[in-house]
Amino acid sequence: MIVIQSIINTILVIFQIFLTVISIIYSQRKYHRWISPLSIYTSISSVSLLLCLMNLLSYTDIKTIVLFLLLLSEISLFFGVTFGDAIFNSVKGKTKRIQQNEEDSHSLIIKEVEIVRLSMSIIAIIATVGWTLSLREILRIYSLSYILADTSFIQYMDLQQQYIGYLNVMGILVFPMFVFCAFKDKVRILDIICVCLAMTGLFLAGIKSYLIITLVVGFFVYSQIAPKIKFRYILLLAFAGIAFFVFYTNIIDKYSVVNFGGSNFPEFLSIFQRPYLYITGGWASFSVAEASTGTMFPYKGYVVLAPIFKLISFLGLTDKEQFEPLEGVQISSYGAGTNVYTMVGEAYIDLGVVGCVFTFLFLGLICGYLYKLSCRYRKPNMIFVSALLMYVMFISFLNYYLNFKILFLCIVTYGVLKAVNFYKNKKRRRIIYRRKTTNESRTFFRQQYHTIR
């Protein structure tokens, strides 16, 4: 029986790799770039699953149903992306963006950069106001020397206060906007200042995921505006991410467990045990928690519909229990554990097989539609919103990332860019009107002068 299950698992893993290759080829032909929501999800799932099967931390065995549900989620996501593309074609038609001459194209780029740069400055100011107000309250209780003496205190000083903490969260958008401006135009000193202020607030928040979000979303913005992404950039990003994780663990999260019993890591690579647990532990925890489907959460939709429940709860329309971080499970006989169950695992444990399928159909439809919109029209607001949703597919966890913060960032991004665009166009119309009025007045007085003569 064990041999048969091992053979089935091997076949499913091979099929998973095959689907990943197909999704990359499909994305390249469909969008003329291999990075897309579909290829990101399948690639990240394949890499993390293969690393998990190396079993460097003596995990419990991965169940066959976990591999089957992963394939089912990817097929559902593919159909969702296809539906999103079909809806885009039916709504927007086959028309392409109007081709402009070189001068008009240059002026359009400058206009877009001005809008994004002004939006970045506004968001950076708001974020700075948020974290400085919180920091001022903290410094009334704790001295600066006390905080610097033990940098791990940053995690516990509660910079992200209720409501006002969302101002600092807005700083996540600054670096992706900086990437857009740097690619389209020259970098200015004010741009660097904005990035430094936003990064300072995110670092002081003591939540490493904020820094990861802003860096990865910045890369996805670059992937949408750059003509071609070289594979070595992907490797560089992966190396930088792991290096940041190790650095953050040693400086801020230094009291967390970094060496686990039963580890098969070579001695000189032992510092990577915790990153390995974060990247791969979800598959093992999904295998452990799979038997708890329908009973692990207090009600249906507790994880998948958490942003909606939080919104209607804020409006006082429901009294359902608010979403809290999920309970961890032990995934190794040596004590390693995690409370992350992968995106497909959380959807399945929360809503079952049917709910899992519809969750990925919906995600594929939304991501596919917005990504096609971004590729076709290249509008900044669509680029940034699409990059945020691509991050959800990249991180592949509903628990922490498909939550109210991501929804909040999408709304802020779209709203601020639209407002600044309206302001810029209104200002431009006033200038044109004044010039037109001035020219008409000059023409009138000239006519009167010649008439008198």
C-alpha positions, 0 to 999 in steps of 0.5 A, spaced: 500 500 500 505 504 501 509 503 495 502 504 491 501 511 494 508 513 493 507 511 485 501 515 485 504 521 489 510 521 484 505 521 478 502 527 481 508 531 482 510 529 475 504 532 472 504 538 477 511 540 474 508 539 467 502 543 469 507 549 471 511 548 464 504 549 460 502 555 464 509 558 463 508 557 455 501 559 456 503 566 459 508 567 454 504 566 448 498 570 451 501 576 454 508 576 451 511 575 458 512 568 462 510 572 469 503 572 470 498 570 476 497 563 473 505 562 472 506 565 478 502 560 482 504 554 479 511 555 479 511 557 486 507 551 488 512 547 484 518 549 487 515 549 495 512 542 494 519 540 491 523 543 497 518 540 501 519 533 499 526 533 500 524 533 507 530 537 510 526 538 517 523 530 518 516 532 516 510 528 516 508 524 510 505 528 504 498 525 503 496 524 496 489 528 497 494 534 498 497 533 491 490 532 488 487 538 491 493 542 488 492 540 481 485 541 482 486 548 484 491 550 478 486 547 473 480 551 476 485 557 476 486 556 469 479 556 467 478 562 471 483 566 468 480 564 461 474 566 463 477 573 465 480 573 459 473 572 455 470 577 459 475 582 457 474 581 450 467 581 450 467 588 454 473 591 451 473 588 445 479 587 440 481 594 440 488 595 441 491 601 445 491 607 440 498 608 437 501 615 438 507 618 435 514 619 438 512 626 441 505 624 444 508 617 447 513 621 450 508 626 453 504 621 455 509 617 459 511 624 462 504 625 464 503 618 467 510 619 471 508 625 474 501 622 476 505 616 480 510 621 483 505 626 486 501 620 488 507 617 491 509 623 495 502 624 498 502 616 500 509 617 503 507 623 507 501 620 510 505 614 512 510 618 515 505 622 519 502 615 521 508 612 524 511 618 527 504 619 531 505 612 533 512 612 535 511 619 539 506 615 543 511 609 544 517 614 546 513 617 552 513 610 555 520 607 553 526 611 551 530 610 545 536 607 548 531 602 551 529 600 544 536 600 541 539 596 546 534 590 544 532 591 537 527 585 538 523 590 542 521 593 535 516 587 534 512 588 541 512 595 541 505 596 538 507 601 533 501 598 528 495 601 533 488 600 531 486 605 525 492 609 525 496 603 523 493 603 516 496 610 515 503 606 516 501 600 511 500 605 506 507 606 505 507 599 502 505 602 496 511 607 496 517 602 493 512 600 487 511 607 485 518 608 486 520 602 481 515 605 476 518 612 476 525 610 476 524 605 470 520 611 466 524 617 468 530 619 472 530 618 479 530 624 483 532 626 490 525 627 493 523 620 490 529 616 494 527 620 501 520 618 500 522 611 499 527 611 505 521 614 510 516 609 508 521 603 509 523 606 516 515 606 518 515 599 515 521 596 519 519 599 525 512 596 525 516 589 526 512 585 521 517 583 516 511 581 511 510 588 510 517 589 507 516 583 503 510 585 500 513 592 498 519 589 495 515 583 491 510 588 489 515 592 486 518 587 482 511 585 479 510 592 477 517 592 474 515 585 470 509 589 467 513 595 464 519 592 462 520 589 455 523 582 458 525 579 465 531 575 465 531 569 469 537 571 473 533 577 476 529 572 479 534 568 482 537 575 484 530 576 488 530 569 491 537 570 494 535 577 496 529 575 499 532 569 503 538 573 505 533 579 508 529 573 512 536 571 515 538 578 517 531 580 520 531 573 524 538 575 527 536 582 528 529 583 530 526 576 530 532 573 534 529 569 539 525 565 535 527 558 534 532 557 528 535 550 529 530 544 529 531 537 532 531 532 526 534 537 521 537 534 515 541 541 513 548 541 513 551 545 518 554 550 514 546 551 511 543 551 518 541 558 518 536 557 512 532 552 517 527 557 518 526 560 511 525 553 509 520 552 514 516 558 512 517 556 504 515 548 505 511 547 512 504 549 509 504 542 505 506 538 511 501 542 516 495 541 510 496 534 510 496 534 518 490 538 518 486 535 512 482 531 517 479 537 520 475 540 514 469 543 516 471 543 524 477 547 524 474 554 523 468 557 527 464 558 521 464 557 513 468 562 510 472 564 516 478 564 512 476 565 505 471 571 506 475 574 512 475 581 508 468 581 507 466 579 514 471 584 517 468 590 512 460 588 514 462 587 521 465 594 521 459 597 518 455 593 524 451 588 519 454 582 523 456 579 529 460 573 527 467 572 530 472 576 527 478 572 524 484 571 528 491 568 526 490 560 525 492 555 530 499 552 529 499 544 528 506 540 529 508 537 523 514 534 525 516 529 531 521 533 533 517 539 534 517 543 528 510 547 527 506 552 523 500 555 522 500 556 515 496 551 510 497 554 503 492 557 499 489 551 497 489 548 504 486 554 507 480 554 502 479 546 502 479 546 510 474 552 510 469 550 504 471 543 502 472 541 495 467 545 491 468 551 495 476 550 493 474 550 486 470 556 486 475 560 490 480 559 485 475 560 479 474 567 482 481 568 483 483 566 476 477 571 473 479 577 477 486 576 476 486 574 469 481 580 467 485 585 471 492 583 468 489 583 461 487 590 462 494 592 465 497 589 459 493 592 454 492 599 456 498 600 461 495 604 466 498 605 472 492 604 477 491 597 473 498 596 474 499 597 481 492 593 483 494 587 478 501 587 482 498 587 489 493 581 486 499 577 483 503 578 490 497 574 493 498 568 488 506 569 489 505 568 497 500 563 496 497 564 503 490 566 504 491 566 512 495 573 512 495 576 505 488 575 501 485 579 507 483 586 509 490 589 508 491 587 501 483 590 499 485 596 503 491 597 499 488 596 492 482 601 494 488 606 496 492 605 490 486 606 485 483 612 489 489 616 490 492 615 482 485 617 480 484 623 484 491 625 482 489 624 475 483 628 476 487 634 479 492 634 474 487 634 468 483 639 471 489 644 472 491 642 465 484 644 463 485 651 466 491 652 463 489 651 456 483 655 458 487 661 460 491 661 454 485 660 449 482 666 453 489 670 453 489 669 445 482 670 444 483 677 447 489 679 444 486 677 437 480 682 439 484 688 441 489 687 435 482 687 430 480 693 434 486 697 433 486 695 426 479 698 425 481 704 429 487 705 424 
